[in-house]
């Protein structure tokens, strides 16, 4: 295959939120295009006006940008095959329909919705599959054209062959054969003058010179119809590749289209913007999504965008469904967070801290980030993991936390008093803090770990916190002394003395 010739498209319908399933389809198209040095095209399939949602396009474009799936042709960037929004191409579909009518491959149908309903009801009652009874297929085309010209409402339908079968080769699933007898004379043009998905999709793929169609498995059933359409036009269809389904984490059923809560109360995101809001890195998303139905060698998991582009081939796309796994994504995200240079991670967590209402000073943030880098899985975790750096008042904690496991309140109090004395005088640098506090523990005759716990809880409000001395250094003398004072109050002792 000549490299420059590859043209693939992601062709979403803007009906709702941008789902990760769609993102996976977009990614596979993107990787395939980049691997072959081809073009990745974004086309908006918005001819279903009833399901159109004006916000969907915004979510989609934002989601693609967040993931870094930059398109070579499409909305906002333009291109030589535009426009890339179907409602701006209506004339093309109308002309295509005329052509099919002229070829005798399509016909006008004047059946009313009421009649269609009555037909399918009668079929159901007879135990037959409901569908159109082809009532208008035998109308005289000239008569039909006259009625249409007189303004009678109608749709245009494809005349599918009544017998025989059609075999389609799918690059992932192999040959798939469909019996023509099960097909419907699908509507191509609706009475509102808008094409259906089938017509617009086929016409655009042809005129946009799409070479490969990579799309979700749910479109397999449309294949025979599309193939008959290509034949009716006398066009060569693109190569087909239907990507495997994505299943729910349980492995049962298709991945949810809605966001639900896990048993532990945590929201399980399924929309791209929710992953962005939770602080999943695009690097992790791309890596994770690439493995949903594709693999490199059955063991390599972590791969950069560049490696994915170099390695992606349709031959390694699996036909069987992929199971969504939040833990794996979290693992990837934690990994990529730890790989980031400190200033880059600082840049990425900053909006999350600001959203939590914290006033963040850049240089201080650069000191804090290394302390939380190992401790967060998602960027949004930073607000919680680092809250004691930003809050004036610590989040309320239980005084019992101040008391070391093999000690009592008196010990905690004694430690805190001694620590306060040390911290009032010592130089506030990691090394100085460490040696002074260790020396004090020794002088007091308690283990370092025992000594550090009340100090840590007093200053951070929790037992599990970043390394103590670095943390104290960033907090600074004034804050540490004030918080130790509070802790002593909490232990039921007055702060003075
Ligand atoms: N508009 C269809 C969708 O929303 C496109 C399917 C296809 O790629 O042919 O998924």
Boltz pocket constraint, residues with backbone or C-beta under 6 A from the ligand:
constraints:
  - pocket:
      binder: B
      contacts: [[A, 9], [A, 11], [A, 12], [A, 13], [A, 45], [A, 197], [A, 201], [A, 214], [A, 215], [A, 216], [A, 219]]
      max_distance: 6.0
